[in-house]
Amino acid sequence: MTSLDPAIAARLKRSADGLVPAVVQQHDTGEVLMLGWMDDEALARTLGSGRATYWSRSRQEYWVKGETSGNRQWVKEVRLDCDGDTLLVKVDQEGPACHTGTRTCFDADLLTSAEAPADA
């Protein structure tokens, strides 16, 4: 088990199941790629290895992004928001980030846009 720095751990505000959402962004373009979940162990592994590591809520296990798919995330920066309840993970993404094979998980369902008002 990898240990998270106690100073960082003290700042985290976790959900009831001990997780913190991690918004993942391409470091050089700002493109939002995906949302993952981290607990203290996943965050410690990410910080220590430079590879994005998440907690899979469905499989109940840790997974290193790209370990099986080859679509790796090389961590460039990790930030904690002002409330301590969300992480921003800036990565260099190799290949698609989404499990569906698309670059981002946020390209399928546009709910509203400044170009297309919701009430139009």
Contact map, one row per residue, 1 for C-alpha under 8 A:
111000000000000000000000000000000000000010000000000000000000000000000000000000000000000000000000000000000000000000000000
111100000000000000000000000000000000000010011000000000000000000000000000000000000000000000000000000000000000000000000000
111110000000000000000000000000000000000110010000000000000000000000000000000000000000000000000000000000000000000000000000
011111011000000000000000000000000000000110110000000000000000000000000000000000000000000000000000000000000000000000000000
001111111000000000000000000000000000000000010000000000000000000000000000000000000000000000000000000000000000000000000000
000111111100000000000000000000000000000000000000000000000000000000000000000000000000000000000000000000000000000000000000
000011111110000000000000000000000000000000000000000000000000000000000000000000000000000000000000000000000000000000000000
000111111111000000000000000000000000000000000000000000000000000000000000000000000000000000000000000000000000000000000000
000111111111000000000000000000000000000100000000000000000000000000000000000000000000000000000000000000000000000000000000
000001111111000000000000000000000000000000000000000000000000000000000000000000000000000000000000000000000000000000000000
000000111111100000000000000000000000000000000000000000000000000000000000000000000001000000000000000000000000000000000000
000000011111110000010000000000000000000000000000000000000000000000000000000000000001100000000000000000000000000000000000
000000000011111000010000000000000000000000000000000000000000000000000000000000000011100000000000000000000000000000000000
000000000001111111110000000000000000001000000000000000000000000000000000000000000000100000000000000000000000000000000000
000000000000111111110000000000000000000000000000000000000000000000000000000000000000000000000000000000000000000000000000
000000000000011111100000000000000000000000000000000000000000000000000000000000000000000000000000000000000000000000000000
000000000000011111100000000000000000000000000000000000000000000000000000000000000000000000000000000000000000000000000000
000000000000011111110000000000000000001000000000000000000000000000000000000000000000000000000000000000000000000000000000
000000000000011111111000000000000000111100000000000000000000000000000000000000000000000000000000000000000000000000000000
000000000001111001111100000000000000111000000000000000000000000000000000000000000000111000000000000000000000000000000000
000000000000000000111110000000000011110000000000000000000000000000000000000000000000111000000000000000000000000000000000
000000000000000000011111000000000011110000000000000000000000000000000000000000000000011110000000000000000000000000000000
000000000000000000001111100000011111000000000000000000000000000000000000000000000000011110000000000000000000000000000000
000000000000000000000111110000011111000000000000000000000000000000000000000000000000000111100000000000000000000000000000
000000000000000000000011111001111100000000000000000000000000000000000000000000000000000111100000000000000000000000000000
000000000000000000000001111111111000000000000000000000000000000000000000000000000000000001111000000000000000000000000000
000000000000000000000000111111100000000000000000000000000000000000000000000110000000000001110000000000000000000000000000
000000000000000000000000011111000000000000000000000000000000000000000000000000000000000000010000000000000000000000000000
000000000000000000000000011111100000000000000000000000000000000000000000000000000000000000000000000000000000000000000000
000000000000000000000000111111110000000000000000000000000000000000000000000000000000000000000000000000000000000000000000
000000000000000000000000111011111000000000000000000000000000000000000000000000000000000000000000000000000000000000000000
000000000000000000000011110001111100000000000000000000000000000000000000000000000000000000000000000000010100000000000000
000000000000000000000011110000111110000000000000000000000000000000000000000000000000000000000000110000111100000000000000
000000000000000000000011100000011111000000000000000000000000000000000000000000000000000000000000110000011100000000000000
000000000000000000001111000000001111100000000000000000000000000000000000000000000000000000000000000000000000000000000000
000000000000000000001111000000000111110000000000000001100000000000000000000000000000000000000000000000000000000000000000
000000000000000000111100000000000011111000000000000001111000000000000000000000000000000000000000000000000000000000000000
000000000000000000111100000000000001111111100000000011100000000000000000000000000000000000000000000000000000000000000000
000000000000010001110000000000000000111111100000000001100000000000000000000000000000000000000000000000000000000000000000
001100001000000000100000000000000000011111110000000000000000000000000000000000000000000000000000000000000000000000000000
111100000000000000000000000000000000011111111000000000000000000000000000000000000000000000000000000000000000000000000000
000000000000000000000000000000000000011111111100000011100000010000000000000000000000000000000000000000000000000000000000
000100000000000000000000000000000000011111111110000011000000000000000000000000000000000000000000000000000000000000000000
011110000000000000000000000000000000000111111111000000000000000000000000000000000000000000000000000000000000000000000000
010000000000000000000000000000000000000011111111101110000000000000000000000000000000000000000000000000000000000000000000
000000000000000000000000000000000000000001111111111110000000000000000000001000000000000000000000000000000000000000000000
000000000000000000000000000000000000000000111111111000000000000000000000000001000000000000000000000000000000000000000000
000000000000000000000000000000000000000000011111110000000000000000000000000000000000000000000000000000000000000000000000
000000000000000000000000000000000000000000001111111000000000000000000000000000000000000000000000000000000000000000000000
000000000000000000000000000000000000000000000111111100000000000000000000011100000000000000000000000000000000000000000000
000000000000000000000000000000000000000000001110111110000000000110000001111000000000000000000000000000000000000000000000
000000000000000000000000000000000000000000001100011111000000000110000001111000000000000000000000000000000000000000000000
000000000000000000000000000000000000010001101100001111100000011110000000000000000000000000000000000000000000000000000000
000000000000000000000000000000000001111001100000000111110000011110000000000000000000000000000000000000000000000000000000
000000000000000000000000000000000001111001000000000011111001111000000000000000000000000000000000000000000000000000000000
000000000000000000000000000000000000100000000000000001111111111000000000000000000000000000000000000000000000000000000000
000000000000000000000000000000000000100000000000000000111111100000000000000000000000000000000000000000000000000000000000
000000000000000000000000000000000000000000000000000000011111000000000000000000000000000000000000000000000000000000000000
000000000000000000000000000000000000000000000000000000011111100000000000000000000000000000000000000000000000000000000000
000000000000000000000000000000000000000000000000000000111111110000000000000000000000000000000000000000000000000000000000
000000000000000000000000000000000000000000000000000000111011111000000000000000000000000000000000000000000000000000000000
000000000000000000000000000000000000000001000000000011110001111100000000000000000000000000000000000000000000000000000000
000000000000000000000000000000000000000000000000000011110000111110100000000000000000000000000000000000000000000000000000
000000000000000000000000000000000000000000000000001111000000011111100000000000000000000000000000000000000000000000000000
000000000000000000000000000000000000000000000000001111000000001111110011100000000000000000000000000000000000000000000000
000000000000000000000000000000000000000000000000000000000000000111111111100000000000000000000000000000000000000000000000
000000000000000000000000000000000000000000000000000000000000001111111111000000000000000000000000000000000000000000000000
000000000000000000000000000000000000000000000000000000000000000011111100000000000000000000000000000000000000000000000000
000000000000000000000000000000000000000000000000000000000000000001111111000000000000000000000000000000000000000000000000
000000000000000000000000000000000000000000000000000000000000000001111111000000000000000000000110000000000000000000000000
000000000000000000000000000000000000000000000000000000000000000011101111100000000000000000001111100000000000000000000000
000000000000000000000000000000000000000000000000001100000000000011101111110000000000000000001110000000000000000000000000
000000000000000000000000000000000000000000000000001100000000000011000011111000000000000000111100000000000000000000000000
000000000000000000000000000000000000000000000000011100000000000000000001111100000000000000111000000000000000000000000000
000000000000000000000000000000000000000000000100011100000000000000000000111111000000000011110000000000000000000000000000
000000000000000000000000001000000000000000000000010000000000000000000000011111000000000011110000000000000000000000000000
000000000000000000000000001000000000000000000000000000000000000000000000001111100000000011100000000000000000000000000000
000000000000000000000000000000000000000000000010000000000000000000000000001111110000001111000000000000000000000000000000
000000000000000000000000000000000000000000000000000000000000000000000000000011111000001110000000000000000000000000000000
000000000000000000000000000000000000000000000000000000000000000000000000000001111101111100000000000000000000000000000000
000000000000000000000000000000000000000000000000000000000000000000000000000000111111111100000000000000000000000000000000
000000000000000000000000000000000000000000000000000000000000000000000000000000011111100000000000000000000000000000000000
000000000000100000000000000000000000000000000000000000000000000000000000000000001111110000000000000000000000000000000000
000000000011100000000000000000000000000000000000000000000000000000000000000000011111111000000000000000000000000000000000
000000000001110000011000000000000000000000000000000000000000000000000000000000011111111000000000000000000000000000000000
000000000000000000011110000000000000000000000000000000000000000000000000000000011011111100000000000000000000000000000000
000000000000000000011110000000000000000000000000000000000000000000000000000001111001111110000000000000000000000000000000
000000000000000000000111100000000000000000000000000000000000000000000000000001111000011111000000000000000000000000000000
000000000000000000000111100000000000000000000000000000000000000000000000001111100000001111100000000000000000000000000000
000000000000000000000001111000000000000000000000000000000000000000000000001111000000000111110000000000000000000000000000
000000000000000000000001111000000000000000000000000000000000000000000000111110000000000011111000000000000000000000000000
000000000000000000000000011100000000000000000000000000000000000000000000111100000000000001111100000000000000000000000000
000000000000000000000000010000000000000000000000000000000000000000000011110000000000000000111111100000000000000000000000
000000000000000000000000000000000000000000000000000000000000000000000111100000000000000000011111100000000000000000000000
000000000000000000000000000000000000000000000000000000000000000000000111000000000000000000001111100000100000000000000000
000000000000000000000000000000000000000000000000000000000000000000000010000000000000000000001111111011110000000000000000
000000000000000000000000000000001100000000000000000000000000000000000010000000000000000000001111111011111000000000000000
000000000000000000000000000000001100000000000000000000000000000000000000000000000000000000000001111111111000000000000000
000000000000000000000000000000000000000000000000000000000000000000000000000000000000000000000001111111001000000000000000
000000000000000000000000000000000000000000000000000000000000000000000000000000000000000000000000011111001000000000000000
000000000000000000000000000000000000000000000000000000000000000000000000000000000000000000000001111111100000000000000000
000000000000000000000000000000000000000000000000000000000000000000000000000000000000000000000001111111111000000000000000
000000000000000000000000000000001000000000000000000000000000000000000000000000000000000000000011110011111000000000000000
000000000000000000000000000000011100000000000000000000000000000000000000000000000000000000000001110001111110000000000000
000000000000000000000000000000001100000000000000000000000000000000000000000000000000000000000000111101111111000000000000
000000000000000000000000000000011100000000000000000000000000000000000000000000000000000000000000000000011111100000000000
000000000000000000000000000000000000000000000000000000000000000000000000000000000000000000000000000000011111110000000000
000000000000000000000000000000000000000000000000000000000000000000000000000000000000000000000000000000001111110000000000
000000000000000000000000000000000000000000000000000000000000000000000000000000000000000000000000000000000111111000000000
000000000000000000000000000000000000000000000000000000000000000000000000000000000000000000000000000000000011111110000000
000000000000000000000000000000000000000000000000000000000000000000000000000000000000000000000000000000000000111110000100
000000000000000000000000000000000000000000000000000000000000000000000000000000000000000000000000000000000000011111011100
000000000000000000000000000000000000000000000000000000000000000000000000000000000000000000000000000000000000011111111100
000000000000000000000000000000000000000000000000000000000000000000000000000000000000000000000000000000000000000111111000
000000000000000000000000000000000000000000000000000000000000000000000000000000000000000000000000000000000000000011111000
000000000000000000000000000000000000000000000000000000000000000000000000000000000000000000000000000000000000000111111101
000000000000000000000000000000000000000000000000000000000000000000000000000000000000000000000000000000000000000111111111
000000000000000000000000000000000000000000000000000000000000000000000000000000000000000000000000000000000000001110011111
000000000000000000000000000000000000000000000000000000000000000000000000000000000000000000000000000000000000000000001111
000000000000000000000000000000000000000000000000000000000000000000000000000000000000000000000000000000000000000000011111
